Amino acid sequence: MEKRTRVRARVISHALRDFVKESDKVLIMGHKNPDMDAIGAAIGVQKLAEVNEKEGFIVLDPDDINYTVQKLMEEIEEHDYLWSHFITPEEAKDRITQETLLIIVDTHRPSLVIEPELLQKVERIIVLDHHRRGEEFIEDPVLVYMEPYASSTAELVTELLEYQPNRLQMDRLEATALLAGIIVDTKSFAVRTGARTFDAASFLRSNGADTTLVQKLLKEDLDQFVERSKLIKNAETYREGFAIATASETKSYSQIIIAQAADTLLSMKGVTASFVISKREDDCISISARSLGDVNVQIIMESLNGGGHLTNAATQLRDITVFEAKEKLQEAIDHYLEGGQ
């Protein structure tokens, strides 16, 4: 059930406009290894700055880009105007003044932002996020807009753009990037999708978003598909409706493949919650958790020092084997089912 109002979205939109107008420039930063939602939301905020006649710059580390947004970044590099508004963390540090506004999208945890140093250098910070608030939080933001009932940060930013009083003219690629962020986070409108998600998608479509281009941006690599299938092959059922897939102790997978395997596992018959455990390239053990909403996987992951969303959560464990991580996960599931909720 949605528990947010359009009135709040309009109030936040106008407050955000005032902060933008009071600043000399706007820096926009997402989380490390940004995904489609983080990039799309950042492009939307840059558009919001532009509508209010301020320059907006998106902070991006070229060496830390998620391969799922590679095609989008290739499109952006060919778009001279949009590409000119992407800067590196080092360039961002050089551009900061006392009047600079920093807007964080798709995360609220200082340890997860692309360049934590920027948080110390900027006096005014705004947080736009759709994750449930965790213990770790950015210090003293001037404005916080966090809506766990929203499908994605791209959806929130789209609503903020709708309520801007100045006339909005969106470029095809800008609207498409926002729509792609919504489509990825909702698994093509299958999960966490409310009436307002479709309203936001409709607004973007009417402003030039290209659904064919979205499909092109989301095309999958065959090798990745095969790797994911190997992970899913090892899945087994635990308790009723819980599917757990574990990778070999000697094999490492990227975070994206682990997450995608959990998504795929959730689509199987009889599965209400899916968990995938694997070693990553950085030697930590990652657990990705997904559910259809009947099981709150965020609570299960929080008991393992992770977090996320009701239907989409994860954690990383260090100095532990895959087998030990599986045992810990099973204990956490038992605790949840036996009253830990």
N, C-alpha and C positions, 0 to 999 in steps of 0.2 A: 504494500500500500504506500503510495507516495505521500510524503509529509513535508512538502515544500510549497511555497506560494509564489505566484507571479509578482505579487507586490514586493516581496523581498528582492527578487531578481531585478526589478525596476529600480528600487532604492539603491542596491549595490551598483548597478550600472551607472547611475547618476553620480554616486559617490566616487566611483572609479574615474569617471570623466573629470571630476573636479581635481582629483589628485594628479591626473595626467596633465591637465592644463596648468597646474601650479609648478610642474617640473620643467627642466630644460631639455631632458631626454628620458627615454624609458628603456631600461634593460630588461630583457625577458629571459628567464632561465628555467629549464625543466630538470628532470632527474638524470643521473648518469645513465649511459647507454640508452638514450631516449627512444621511445617507441612511437608509433603512429599518432597516438593520442597526445603525447607530449609535444611533438613537432607541430601537429595540426593546431592544438590550442595556442602554442607560441605564435604561430602565423596569424591566428585570429586576434590575439592581443596586439600584435604589431599593427594590424589593420585598425584596431580601436585607437591606437596612438595616432596613426596617420589621419583618421577621420577628425581627430581633435587637433590637427596641425602640429603634431610633435613627432620628432624622429624616434622610431622604435628599433632596437637592435636585439637580435636573438643570439644568445650565447650558446655556442656549440663547439665541442671538442672534436676536431676532424678525425682524431685517432680513436674515438670512443663512440662509434655510431652503430646502432643495431642493424644487422643485415636486413631485417624486415622493412626498414625505411630506406634502403639503398636506392630503390627505383624512384622513390619520391625525391630523394636528394639529387638524383641525376636530372630529374625534371626541373627542380629548383635551380640547379646550376645553369641550365639553358635559359632560365627566366632572369634576365639581367637585373631588373629592378628588385625582385625578391631576393636574389642571391646577394645583392649589395648590402642587405640588412642582416646578414649572418656574420657574426664576428667570433674570434677565438676568446677564451678566457683572459689571455694576456692583453688583447686589445681592449677588452671590457674594463680591465683594471685601469688602463691608461685614460679611458674616457670618463671615469667617474668624477663628478663634482658634488658640491654640497646640495645641489638642486636635483640630483639624479634620483629617479624612482626605479626601484627594482621589483619586478613582478615574478613570483615563483608559480609555475604551473605544474599540475599533476603530481605534486608531492608536498609534504609539509615537514619533512624530516631534514634537518641541517646536514646530516651525514650522507644523504642521498643526492644532494644537489650537485650539479656539474662542477662548480667552483665554490666551495664553502667560504673561501677568503672574501668573496664579494659581499657576503652577509655582514661581515665586520666593517667593511668600507662604506656601505651605503646607510644613510640615516633612515630612509623611509622604505619599508618593504610591504608588499601586498601578497597574500597567499590565496590562490584559486585552486581548489582540489576537490576530488570526488571520493577520496578514501576516508574511512572512519578515522577520527583523530586518535593518534597513539600518544604514548608518554613523551616521546621525543618530539619537540616542536620548535619552530623558528622563534627566536626571542623578539618580543615587542613589535609585532607587525602593526601597521597603522590601519589595516583593513584585512579581514579574513572572510572568505566566502567558501565554505566547505559544505557540500551537499552530498552525503553518502547515498541518497536515494537517486542521484543522477547517474546516468549510464556511463558518462565519461566527462573529462574536463572539457573536451571539445564541445559537448552539448551545453555546458555551463557558459562557455565563452560565446557560443552562437547566440544564446539568449541575451547575454550582455550587449552583443552587437545589435540585436533587434531593438533594444530600448535606447540606443544612442539617438539623441534628437537630430544630429546632423545627418544629411542624406548620405546613405551608404551605397557605394558602387564597388562591388567585389569583383576581383579578377577570377577567371575560371579556375586557375590552379589553387588560389587561396580557398575558395569555396570547396573545391574537391578535397584538399588536404584536411579540412575540418570534417567533412562527411566521411572520409576514410577513417579518421580517428574514432568517430561514433560507430561505424560499421565493425571495426576491429574489436572494440571493447564490448560490443553487444553480440559478438559472433553472428553478424548479419541479422541483427534485430531479434535474436533468439533468447537472450538472457538480459536481465536488468533493463528491460525496455518498457518505459511508461508512455502515456499519451504524449507527454512533452518531448520525448525522444523523437517521435514521428513529426511533431511540430517543428522541431529544430532542423530535421532532415529536409522537410518540405521547404523551409525558409532558405536553406542552402541550395536546394535544387532550383528554386525560383531565382536565385542569384548566380546561377551559372555552373553549379557543381555538375560534373560529368560522371555519371555512374559507370560508363564504359572505361573511363580512365581509372576509376577506383579499382575495377577488376584487374586492370593492367598492373596497377601498383601493388596489388595483393597476390599476384601470381607466385606460385611456390616452386622452389628448386627441387628437381627430382631426387638429388642426393639427400637433401634434408628429409624428404618424405620417406626414403628408405631407412634412414637413421632412426626416425621417429617410430617406424614400424617395428624395428628391432627392440626398442624399449617397451612398446605395448605388448609384444609377444610374451614378455615375462610377467604379465599381470596375473594376479590371483585375487579371489574374493576373500574379504575378511569381515566377520560378522555379517549382517544382512544389508546388502546394497553398497558396501564399501569395497572399492577395487584399489589394490595397491600394486604398482609396477616397480620393480627394483632393477637397476642396471648392474652389470658385473662390477666387482671391486676394481678391476684393472682398466675399465673403459670410462672415459670422460665424455660428457656431452655439454653442449652450450646451454645456457639458461633458457634460450628461446625454444630449443627442441624439447627440453624437459617440460616447459609450460604447454607447448603445443600437444605433447603426448598426453598430458592430463586433460586437455580439452577434448581430444579425440576419444579417450577412454570414457569420458562422461557421456558420450553419445551412444555408448553400448547399452543394449537391453538389460534392464534390471539393476543398472548402476545409478545410485543417487548421489554418491560422492566418490571422487577419484583422487588418488595420490600417486605421484611419481617421484621416486628417490634415485638420485644419481650423483656421482662425483662430477664436479665441474673442472674446467681447465685450471682454475686457481687452487685446486686441491681441497676446496671446502665441499661439504655435502649439501646439496640443494634438495628441498622438498617443495613441489608445487601441488597445490590443492585446489580442486574445483567441486562445485555442487550445483544442484538445480534450484536451491533455495530452501529445501526441507532441512538440510544440515548446515549449520553455521561453521564453515571451515575456518573463518577468521579466529574464532575462539580456540579451535584445535591448534592452529598455528601459533597463536599468542602463547599457549602453554609451552611451546618450544622456542620461545623468544622471537617469533616472527610476527606477521600481521597481514593486513590487507583488507579484504572486503567479505561480506556475508557469503558470496558465491565464488570468490576468487582470492586466494591467499597463498603465502609462501613463507619459507624460512631457510636460513643457511646455518649449518652446524659445522664447527671445526673440531679437529683432533678426535675424530670419530670415524668408524667404518660404516659402510652402507648397511651392513647387517645390524649394527648397533642402532643406527638411525631408524631402521624399520621397527626394531623393538620399542624404541622411544615413541614412535608414531602410534604403534598399536596400543601402548599404555595411555597415550593422550586420547585416542578414540574411545577406549574403555572408560576413561574418566568422564569424557563428555557424555557418553550414553548412559552412564550410571549416576547421573545427577550433577555433573560438572557444568551443565548449561545454566 
